[in-house]
Amino acid sequence: MRCVIARFPFDLVKSEVEHMMKGIAPEPAIGACAVIGRRTYPVKQVGQVITRQDRRDFTSDEVTRALTRLGFTCRTVPAEPAGPLLGGAF
């Protein structure tokens, strides 16, 4: 499937994306994420691997659209709360 990420055209195939991500440890999943195999990766990490571009060159929306069109499940993972707030009324 042809898609454009950071103004560059890419011909992506689902099996090739799975192969490229094989053996890469996922970073902490926060924000926009994609499920590839049995692992959940941040889409910025996936975009960096499949395009070989710096993460600042593309948006997570561009990669999410491409991965969704390829058939991957993409979702937003909320950040975990930091813990109880200090101070306040007792």
VENGI-V385237 format. One record per pair of residues at least 12 apart in sequence whose C-alpha atoms are under 7 Angstrom apart, sorted by the first residue. I is the first residue (numbers start at 1). J is the second residue. Records with the same first field share a line. If there is no record, write none. Layout:
BEGIN
I->J + J
END
This chain:
BEGIN
1->13
3->66
5->58 + 62 + 63
6->57 + 58
13->70
14->70
17->50
18->36
20->50
26->40 + 41
27->41 + 42
29->41 + 42 + 77
30->42 + 77 + 78 + 79
31->76 + 77 + 78
32->60 + 75 + 76 + 77
33->74 + 75 + 76 + 77
34->72 + 73 + 74 + 75
35->72 + 73 + 74
36->72
43->60 + 63 + 64
44->60
47->63
END
